[in-house]
């Protein structure tokens, strides 16, 4: 069996956009730095699996995230595909300049709902980080680019504990005011549960931030990512972040494990009769191929269940090590995460 039986539930969306973050949010936490040719092949395979949004890389200071130090070179190696979004993350104005020069057509920025995480991840307070973000969003919008805003620590913080709903809503509203066209709500350490998810979505709706502008980004630290996703879908969310093979984590929050695996998400969505457009078999084959390059098995349950000796795989093109990267920009925060 390579696909679940489709048994719909009432009240769910007919179609969901799976927003793939593996090439950026997944690989940025890997100890192994993959060559540009392998990363470009990963993006190509994800697009071939019919994912409509594949976040490619991040234009952060190269020395802070060596796994993504080849951002400009990777962008040059990725073929633009009609109808497929290829967003890139930018931390500040210098990052935006580099992204625009590399031909980026969509960017993402990041913020924290808590002071502790803002200081550890951005070296700034929440208010100071929003001041840094403001010209980035303005510059991107003036260039005609949509801007996704990632909001970290929406459900809990390893240093502050519980995060008040109003605290999250306040920062989310500020990101909307700055001009973000989409907000991704991050459960950075994976502590959310379905009731908490619904409570936050209700609180955001109460201030005019509806589900049409929102995405959800769950980590599976306590095994709640799919349950939380279902609660979000029942509340009207139609964009869900995930990483192929369950890659990722949070280098500034030690308790966090990987992102929700794209294969696990797609299996559930297809089982609910929800259209994603994603070719699950091609996606599983891609994660098996990537696991070979990373030297470890995929943590995705669906990848493990569907992996078998006769499962098709394709060899990646041979490549050498990564090449030179752009010079570090001054006054950049540490590596972004969610």
C-alpha positions, -999 to +999 in steps of 0.1 A: +000+000+000+015+033-011-016+055-004-042+056+023-078+050+017-095+084+014-123+088+039-132+125+042-143+144+073-168+171+072-157+207+077-122+204+062-108+223+033-109+207-002-073+216-009-042+224+012-010+240+002+020+220+015+048+246+021+081+227+019+108+240+042+133+211+040+160+227+018+162+257+042+148+250+076+158+214+075+193+215+061+203+245+082+205+223+113+223+194+097+260+188+108+269+179+073+272+206+046+259+193+014+273+204-020+254+229-041+247+202-067+230+180-042+209+208-028+199+219-063+189+183-071+169+182-039+149+213-049+144+198-084+131+165-070+107+183-046+093+203-075+091+171-096+070+157-067+045+185-074+052+206-043+040+241-052+061+259-025+097+250-019+117+273+004+152+272-011+177+288+012+185+317+035+206+348+029+220+350+064+256+358+073+275+328+058+297+323+088+267+319+111+250+291+090+277+273+070+251+249+057+235+277+038+266+298+030+262+290-007+228+307-011+236+328-041+252+299-059+223+276-051+198+302-065+218+303-097+216+265-099+178+263-093+157+265-124+127+288-120+095+268-125+062+284-135+036+280-108+061+270-081+070+293-053+107+294-044+109+317-013+142+326+005+147+337+041+163+371+047+173+384+082+179+421+074+184+447+046+218+433+036+202+398+032+174+413+011+199+430-011+217+397-017+184+379-023+172+405-048+206+403-066+202+365-068+168+369-084+145+360-055+108+363-063+095+358-027+111+364+007+105+355+043+114+373+075+113+360+110+104+374+144+098+360+180+068+363+202+090+362+233+118+384+246+141+355+256+141+339+222+144+372+204+176+379+224+191+345+219+181+342+182+183+378+171+205+395+196+177+421+200+145+427+220+112+420+203+107+457+196+142+461+183+138+431+160+106+446+145+124+478+138+151+458+120+124+439+100+104+470+090+127+482+062+132+446+049+095+441+045+091+476+030+120+470+006+106+437-006+071+450-011+084+480-030+102+455-053+069+437-059+077+406-038+053+389-014+067+386+022+061+357+045+065+364+082+076+335+105+066+340+141+085+318+166+075+306+201+038+310+195+029+282+220+057+280+245+092+291+252+120+270+268+131+299+290+098+317+297+074+287+297+038+295+287+034+323+262+003+344+266-021+345+236-022+383+237+016+384+235+015+364+202-014+384+188+004+417+194+035+407+175+014+390+147-006+422+143+026+442+141+039+419+113+007+424+094+010+462+098+045+461+085+032+445+053+036+407+056+013+390+032+014+356+051+021+347+086+034+312+097+027+304+133+056+285+147+054+259+175+092+261+178+097+236+206+067+214+198+046+219+229+013+229+213-018+208+217-050+211+196-070+232+220-041+257+223-040+259+185-077+267+182-074+293+210-046+311+192-065+311+159-096+324+176-076+352+192-060+362+159-094+361+142-108+384+169-083+412+158-090+407+121-062+382+112-081+355+095-070+320+084-067+331+048-035+349+058-021+323+081+000+291+079+010+267+107+045+253+114+045+225+139+074+206+154+069+170+165+087+170+198+058+155+217+042+137+188+015+163+185+022+178+151-004+159+131-031+164+158-024+201+158-025+202+120-059+186+120-072+211+146-059+239+124-075+225+093-108+222+111-104+259+119-099+269+082-061+268+078-051+258+042-013+262+043+008+239+064+046+239+066+066+206+066+100+193+058+108+163+036+119+134+057+111+153+089+144+173+087+150+202+110+149+214+146+159+245+164+196+252+172+186+278+198+160+257+216+176+224+226+144+206+234+130+209+198+131+180+174+124+179+137+097+196+117+065+178+108+076+153+080+060+163+046+053+126+039+034+121+071+014+153+065+006+143+029-005+107+040-029+122+065-043+148+040-048+123+013-065+100+038-089+128+045-096+132+009-079+166+008-062+175-025-025+185-022-013+178-057+017+161-042+031+128-056+037+109-024+057+081-040+081+106-056+084+125-023+093+093-004+119+084-030+134+119-026+136+115+012+152+081+008+177+096-016+184+125+007+189+102+037+217+085+018+235+118+013+230+126+050+242+092+062+212+084+084+176+071+080+147+095+077+127+100+109+095+102+088+071+073+098+057+072+063+091+071+046+100+042+069+067+024+062+069+027+025+106+020+022+114-014+008+142-030-012+124-025-045+114+011-039+127+032-068+156+056-062+176+077-086+213+085-082+221+122-076+246+139-099+281+137-087+295+170-073+323+184-054+324+205-022+308+239-019+323+270-033+331+304-021+303+324-005+295+361-002+313+381+024+296+384+058+275+415+064+280+435+095+255+435+124+237+404+114+218+383+140+226+346+146+210+320+125+172+323+122+150+295+133+115+288+143 
